[in-house]
Amino acid sequence: QGANHEDVGTNYLNIGLVLLKNKQPTEAIEHLMKAKAIYHGYAKHPYKAMICNRLAAAHGQLKKWDLAQNYYQEALVANTLQFEDTHPDAYPAQQAYLNYYEQMVALLGKVSLY
């Protein structure tokens, strides 16, 4: 196993989650970015969306709303476009990006504001 092995990426992902739950978003981002770099090499992997969701939550804890919104959008795209290419619901002919209102509702629904 090398430094870019899937198991190493999973460990970074899990450490990032623990740090996120312990309200240490800056440290969580550091580990999640390492996981993201490892999984970037995979054409399709469900952890790609999971990492983006956790990065969004970490940036939300830091009140960096623009970055949080970008990572939630990236997670949506990964969930929609990176799995089974033959199923019409999983791989639409046209990407259905959310409008601003829908993005903000989705973002605020996942982030603790207090």
C-alpha positions in Angstrom: 0.0 0.0 0.0 1.3 3.4 -0.9 0.4 6.9 0.4 -2.3 7.2 -2.3 -4.0 3.9 -1.5 -7.8 3.9 -1.0 -7.4 2.7 2.6 -5.3 5.8 3.4 -7.9 8.0 1.8 -10.6 6.4 4.0 -8.5 7.0 7.1 -8.1 10.7 6.2 -11.9 10.8 5.6 -12.7 9.3 9.0 -10.2 11.5 10.9 -11.7 14.5 9.1 -15.2 13.4 10.3 -14.0 13.0 13.9 -12.4 16.5 13.9 -15.5 17.9 12.3 -17.7 16.5 15.0 -15.4 17.9 17.6 -15.8 21.4 16.2 -12.3 21.5 14.8 -13.1 22.5 11.2 -9.7 23.8 10.2 -8.0 20.5 11.1 -10.8 18.6 9.5 -10.3 20.4 6.2 -6.7 19.5 6.3 -7.4 15.8 6.5 -10.4 15.9 4.1 -8.3 17.7 1.5 -5.8 14.8 1.7 -8.6 12.3 1.2 -10.0 14.4 -1.7 -6.5 14.3 -3.4 -6.4 10.5 -3.1 -9.9 9.9 -4.4 -9.5 12.4 -7.2 -7.6 9.7 -9.0 -10.6 7.5 -9.1 -13.0 8.0 -12.0 -16.0 6.9 -9.9 -16.2 6.5 -6.1 -19.0 7.3 -3.6 -16.5 8.8 -1.2 -15.8 11.7 -3.5 -19.3 13.1 -2.8 -19.0 12.3 1.0 -15.7 14.2 1.2 -17.2 17.2 -0.5 -20.2 17.1 1.9 -17.9 17.1 4.9 -15.7 19.8 3.4 -18.9 21.9 3.0 -19.9 21.3 6.6 -16.4 22.3 7.8 -16.5 25.5 5.8 -20.0 26.1 7.2 -18.6 25.9 10.7 -16.1 28.5 9.8 -18.9 30.6 8.3 -17.2 30.5 4.9 -20.5 30.3 3.1 -19.2 30.6 -0.5 -16.8 27.7 -0.1 -19.4 25.6 1.7 -21.8 26.3 -1.2 -19.2 25.3 -3.7 -18.4 22.0 -2.0 -22.1 21.2 -1.6 -22.5 21.8 -5.4 -19.5 19.6 -6.1 -21.0 16.9 -4.0 -24.3 17.1 -5.9 -22.5 16.8 -9.2 -20.4 13.9 -7.9 -23.6 12.1 -6.7 -25.3 12.7 -10.0 -22.7 12.3 -12.6 -20.1 10.0 -11.2 -22.0 6.7 -10.8 -24.0 4.4 -13.0 -23.8 6.0 -16.5 -26.6 4.0 -17.9 -29.4 4.9 -15.4 -31.3 8.1 -16.5 -31.7 9.4 -13.0 -28.1 8.9 -12.1 -26.6 10.3 -15.3 -28.9 12.9 -16.8 -28.5 14.1 -20.4 -28.3 17.6 -19.1 -26.8 18.6 -15.8 -29.5 20.2 -13.6 -27.6 22.7 -11.5 -29.5 24.3 -8.7 -30.5 27.9 -8.9 -29.4 30.3 -6.2 -32.5 29.9 -4.0 -32.3 26.1 -4.1 -28.6 26.1 -3.3 -29.1 28.4 -0.3 -32.0 26.3 1.1 -29.8 23.1 0.7 -26.8 24.8 2.3 -28.7 26.3 5.2 -30.5 23.0 5.8 -27.1 21.2 6.4 -25.3 23.8 8.3 -25.8 24.7 12.0 -26.1 28.5 12.1 -25.8 28.7 15.9 
